[in-house]
Amino acid sequence: MNFFRLFWVAILCAALSGAWAQVQSTDSLALVALYNSTGGPNWFRNWDLTQPVGTWHGITIDAVRRRVNQVDLSSNNLVGTLPDLALPDLVRLNLGYNTLSGALPTFSSVPRLQFLSLRNNQFSSGLTDWTSMPLL
């Protein structure tokens, strides 16, 4: 009897953690755009795009809102340009220690962003307009 109780508690905890949560399609499309523009197949810990977003390395989902709220792909061999991520519930973005280059995006679609780390990349410009990220 205790085994079954522990089993269901574990299932509930996993579901609430977001590991099995399905995200809104706009969030998954934004992440696939990131994957494609930064050499996803060559990342150290790449994603199996056939699996739920909640199982992808470095992605945290708010299971209640079904939105991506954290992306942490630091030191993961991302190479290329960073797209303007359309992740409106994103609060934490860590892409430091990769080989990202080109101009920084405007970050116009991440109004809830509170933490941003892009250190040790090769961007050709810095952020000039912070108005789209009032919490940062």
Buried (B, 14 or more C-beta within 10 A) or exposed (E): EEEEEEEEEEEEEBEEEBBBBBBBEBBBEBBBBBBEBBBBEEBEEBBEBEEBBBEBEBBBBBBEEBBBBBBBBBBBBBBBBBBBBBBBBBBBBBBBBBEBEBEBBBBEBBBBBEEBBBEEBEBEEEBEEEEBBEEB
